[in-house]
Amino acid sequence: MDKYAEKRLLHTPEGVRDIYGRELLKKLTVQDKLMHTFASFGYKNIQTPVFEFFDVFGSEIGTTRSNELYKFFDKEGNTLVLRPDFTPSMARCAAKYFMEEDIPVRFSYCGNVFTNTSNLQGKLKETTQMGAELIGDASAEADAEMIALLIKSLLNVGLKEFQVSVGQVDYFKGLCSHANLDEDTELALREFISNRNGFGAEELLLNKGVPSEDSKALLRVGDLFGSYEILTEALNNANNEHSVLAVERLQNIYEVLKAYGVEQYVSFDLAMISKYHYYTGVIFNAYTYQSGSAIAKGGRYDNLLARFGKPSPATGFVVIIDDLMNAMTRQKICPSPENRNLLLVYNCPLERAIDEASKFRAQGFSTVLMHQDKTRADYEQFAQNNNFAQIKFLDA
């Protein structure tokens, strides 16, 4: 092997990276705190395969474009993909193993997802996600539980300044249905409104000959964001029962969030329309300062499980761990795990050193045993560089 090839083997491919040392310790601490919060609400951890059949994430579900999936073939010729998103996997798993359940089930998960994005976007192609899913409950209380769980989770990892923006897909769909928009026009309008492109939306509706009153209602959606009071304006703008019910659902959710004591972290945005086609009602994103994108995303996906043979309402969210960690680093929020790492350096008979190390391990210390062949200063520097809380020397 030539020197160039050897050097290349030391580097990771574009879009993936190694995580180790203090950075990894902080990440694992955050994940532990999130999982503890999920468990406190009764969510049980579940693991799904890192790759699935292509159809689980197909274009009809609309999670990720086909050219951004990592695809490969098994020996039988089936097209497989590395998961780009957890929710379809959770839906498939629930449909397979909990088909007969008529009482809501709660799952949580943690793992990596893979998206073959362009190198020019500067995004990681492998990221860690954690989330929770509540399956079998169509109520506004279930929506509120998910939002409250997300807020409690972010607070428990040390985040203080953040906002969860809540929207309602059905509000927009109701306005589109009242205006008799075809599917292609609705998709194009969805893009304009979610990007706050009022001029593009207005031109599209004008070219399609949409009646003036319907156009006004649709264009107003881009301005319907803010505190709880904005829901009154949304009601006044609604020209159909479907949209009215969507707003009333948000009002009911807000009342439940007040009972949880987390309403101060919630705002509303009726123009927030997810690119994921499986969302059917309430959707929400969590934002914090010094983060360019949402650190968590969620919503209701009542039709997704039907694709796997189990019609059932469902709601959930995902926390993008890498984005959360970056935001916490910029905000100088440092998770503080209990450090019980002990370096035990011995210059005595091995049997005594093993006996001492066993005693410390029985007390809960993560104990590394090293025979002394360097100076004490060398080991003290090593302990400092490698996050040891204590160092002890056993002399002869």
NORGI-V528982 format. One record per pair of residues at least 6 apart in sequence whose ideal C-beta (glycine too) atoms are under 6 Angstrom apart, sorted by the first residue. I is the first residue (numbers start at 1). J is the second residue. D is the distance in Angstrom with one decimal. If there is no record, write none. Layout:
I,J,D ; I,J,D
This chain:
14,119,5.1 ; 15,124,5.7 ; 15,125,3.1 ; 16,125,6.0 ; 16,126,4.7 ; 22,387,5.8 ; 26,335,5.3 ; 27,325,5.8 ; 29,335,4.3 ; 29,337,4.2 ; 30,157,5.0 ; 30,335,5.4 ; 31,110,6.0 ; 33,156,5.2 ; 33,157,4.9 ; 34,130,5.3 ; 34,153,5.2 ; 37,152,5.7 ; 37,153,4.4 ; 37,156,4.9 ; 38,108,4.0 ; 38,132,5.2 ; 41,149,5.2 ; 42,106,5.4 ; 43,106,4.4 ; 43,108,4.0 ; 43,132,4.8 ; 45,108,5.2 ; 46,107,4.7 ; 46,109,5.7 ; 48,89,4.2 ; 48,93,5.4 ; 51,80,5.0 ; 51,82,5.2 ; 54,79,4.0 ; 54,81,5.3 ; 56,88,5.1 ; 56,92,5.7 ; 57,63,5.3 ; 57,81,5.8 ; 57,88,5.6 ; 61,88,5.6 ; 61,278,5.6 ; 62,276,5.8 ; 62,277,3.1 ; 63,84,5.9 ; 63,85,4.3 ; 63,276,5.8 ; 64,84,4.1 ; 68,115,5.4 ; 68,116,5.0 ; 68,117,6.0 ; 69,81,4.6 ; 70,82,4.2 ; 70,114,5.1 ; 70,116,5.4 ; 71,79,5.9 ; 71,81,5.2 ; 72,80,5.6 ; 74,80,5.9 ; 82,114,4.0 ; 83,89,5.7 ; 83,113,5.5 ; 84,113,5.6 ; 84,115,4.9 ; 86,109,5.8 ; 86,129,5.9 ; 86,131,5.9 ; 90,133,4.9 ; 91,304,4.6 ; 91,305,4.9 ; 91,308,5.9 ; 92,308,4.9 ; 94,135,5.0 ; 95,305,5.3 ; 95,308,3.6 ; 95,309,5.4 ; 95,310,3.8 ; 98,105,5.5 ; 99,310,5.2 ; 104,136,3.9 ; 104,137,4.1 ; 105,135,5.2 ; 105,136,6.0 ; 106,134,5.5 ; 107,133,4.7 ; 108,132,4.7 ; 109,131,5.9 ; 110,130,4.5 ; 112,126,5.5 ; 112,128,5.4 ; 113,127,5.9 ; 113,129,5.4 ; 114,126,5.4 ; 115,125,5.9 ; 117,123,5.2 ; 127,322,4.8 ; 128,321,4.1 ; 129,318,4.9 ; 129,320,6.0 ; 130,319,4.9 ; 131,316,6.0 ; 131,317,5.6 ; 131,318,3.8 ; 132,316,5.8 ; 133,316,3.6 ; 134,142,5.3 ; 134,315,5.3 ; 135,312,5.9 ; 135,314,4.4 ; 136,312,5.4 ; 138,313,3.6 ; 140,249,5.6 ; 140,252,4.2 ; 140,253,5.0 ; 141,256,5.6 ; 142,315,5.6 ; 143,253,5.2 ; 143,282,4.7 ; 143,315,5.7 ; 144,253,4.7 ; 144,256,3.6 ; 144,257,5.3 ; 146,298,6.0 ; 146,315,5.2 ; 146,317,5.7 ; 147,164,6.0 ; 147,284,5.8 ; 148,260,4.1 ; 148,262,5.3 ; 150,296,5.7 ; 150,317,5.2 ; 151,262,4.4 ; 151,265,4.9 ; 154,162,5.7 ; 158,333,4.6 ; 162,286,5.9 ; 162,288,3.9 ; 163,267,5.5 ; 163,287,5.5 ; 164,265,5.6 ; 164,266,5.3 ; 164,284,5.5 ; 164,286,4.8 ; 165,267,5.3 ; 165,269,4.7 ; 165,285,5.2 ; 166,268,5.3 ; 166,284,4.5 ; 167,269,5.1 ; 167,270,5.8 ; 167,272,3.5 ; 167,283,4.9 ; 168,246,4.3 ; 168,250,5.7 ; 168,282,5.7 ; 169,279,5.4 ; 169,281,6.0 ; 169,283,5.9 ; 170,246,4.0 ; 170,281,5.4 ; 171,243,4.9 ; 171,246,4.0 ; 171,270,5.3 ; 172,273,5.7 ; 174,240,4.9 ; 174,242,3.2 ; 174,243,3.5 ; 175,217,5.4 ; 175,218,5.3 ; 175,243,5.7 ; 176,186,4.7 ; 178,239,5.5 ; 178,240,4.3 ; 179,210,5.3 ; 179,214,3.7 ; 185,208,5.5 ; 188,204,5.8 ; 189,201,5.9 ; 189,204,5.9 ; 190,273,5.0 ; 192,200,4.3 ; 192,201,3.9 ; 193,201,5.7 ; 193,221,5.6 ; 193,222,5.3 ; 193,271,5.2 ; 194,273,4.7 ; 196,222,5.6 ; 198,222,5.5 ; 201,219,5.9 ; 202,219,6.0 ; 205,215,4.5 ; 217,237,5.6 ; 217,239,5.2 ; 220,237,4.9 ; 221,270,5.3 ; 221,271,5.3 ; 222,271,4.9 ; 224,230,5.7 ; 224,234,5.0 ; 224,270,3.9 ; 225,269,3.9 ; 227,267,6.0 ; 228,254,5.8 ; 230,268,5.4 ; 231,247,5.5 ; 231,250,5.7 ; 231,251,5.8 ; 234,247,4.9 ; 234,270,5.5 ; 235,247,5.0 ; 238,244,4.7 ; 257,263,4.8 ; 257,266,5.8 ; 274,283,5.2 ; 278,301,4.4 ; 278,304,4.5 ; 279,299,4.4 ; 279,301,5.7 ; 280,300,5.5 ; 280,301,5.9 ; 280,302,4.6 ; 280,303,5.6 ; 281,300,3.9 ; 282,299,5.8 ; 282,300,5.0 ; 283,299,3.4 ; 284,298,5.3 ; 285,294,4.0 ; 285,297,5.2 ; 286,295,5.4 ; 286,296,3.9 ; 287,294,5.7 ; 288,327,5.1 ; 290,327,5.8 ; 290,330,4.0 ; 290,331,6.0 ; 291,323,6.0 ; 291,327,4.0 ; 295,320,5.8 ; 295,323,4.8 ; 295,324,4.7 ; 295,327,5.9 ; 296,317,5.8 ; 296,319,4.5 ; 297,318,5.8 ; 298,316,5.8 ; 298,317,2.6 ; 300,315,4.4 ; 301,314,5.5 ; 302,313,4.5 ; 305,312,4.6 ; 305,314,6.0 ; 339,389,4.0 ; 340,364,5.9 ; 340,365,5.0 ; 340,366,5.8 ; 341,366,4.9 ; 341,388,4.6 ; 341,389,5.3 ; 342,360,5.6 ; 342,365,4.4 ; 342,367,4.7 ; 342,390,4.9 ; 343,368,5.3 ; 343,383,4.7 ; 343,388,4.5 ; 343,391,4.5 ; 344,357,5.4 ; 344,367,5.6 ; 344,369,5.2 ; 344,392,5.4 ; 345,370,5.1 ; 345,372,4.9 ; 345,379,5.1 ; 345,393,5.1 ; 346,353,3.7 ; 346,394,4.0 ; 347,372,4.3 ; 347,395,5.5 ; 347,396,5.5 ; 348,394,4.9 ; 348,396,4.8 ; 353,369,6.0 ; 353,394,5.7 ; 357,367,4.9 ; 357,369,4.8 ; 360,367,4.5 ; 361,367,5.1 ; 383,391,4.4
